[in-house]
Amino acid sequence: MQKFLVRSLFLVLLLSAAESWALPPCPGTYNQDTWSNCQGTYTWSSGNKYVGETKDGKLHGQGTFTFADGRVKEG
């Protein structure tokens, strides 16, 4: 029973630490001046779509880029 409690506590601490590293959602719609160090979704008029991290108003960090024709690039 004690091993179960220790493992459960470790798992809770590990998951809470991972949560704290997540970037906050970007405010409103895309704006190069306000989208910095956040997580957002942007869709171009061509149908291309990016879901992921931004830095200084640019796509930066982890994200998924989906092309209008359905191809997907992750990274």
Protein Blocks (a to p, Z undefined) as FASTA:
>chain_A
ZZmmmmmmmmmmmmmmmmmmpccddehjddfklmghiadddddfkopacddddeehiaed
jdddddfkopacdZZ
